[in-house]
């Protein structure tokens, strides 16, 4: 995900490795402490849930935080992971919090997730170190949500 965008949508049919791929990447991120990943299962959330409730339940945090406080804490936690990519060179990795939402096609409401995806645009300028990855089967975006035009910043899984 580039610094100028805060989200990517990966689309792929059943069995293309969307979930396995993101779980593998999250494992690597945790091992090398390059990013702070959060894995959200889309089917666990529905109308009435906000990003605040989604993330506090996923992470297991207190609900006394505001949405802005939570995103600031996630961004700061990621920045604390700042490290050198390679000790023999001076390239510094700028860690980010990566919120991965898997299985939008398995959720009870696709329009609910369309709203959450649209909300991420607001966070782009406020929290540049918080990024989003959404994974789904393509029919959700092509037919039900985006009227056949498809979302911006999406990549089909082959």
Buried (B, 14 or more C-beta within 10 A) or exposed (E): EEEEBBBBBBBBEEEBEBBEBBBEBBEEBEEEBBBBBBBBBBEBBEEEBEBBEBBBBBEEEEEEBEBEEBBBBBBEEBBEBEEEEEEEEEEEBEBBBBBBBBBBBEBEBBEBBBEBBEEBEEBBEEBBBBBBBBBBBBEBBBEEBBEEEBBEBBEEBE
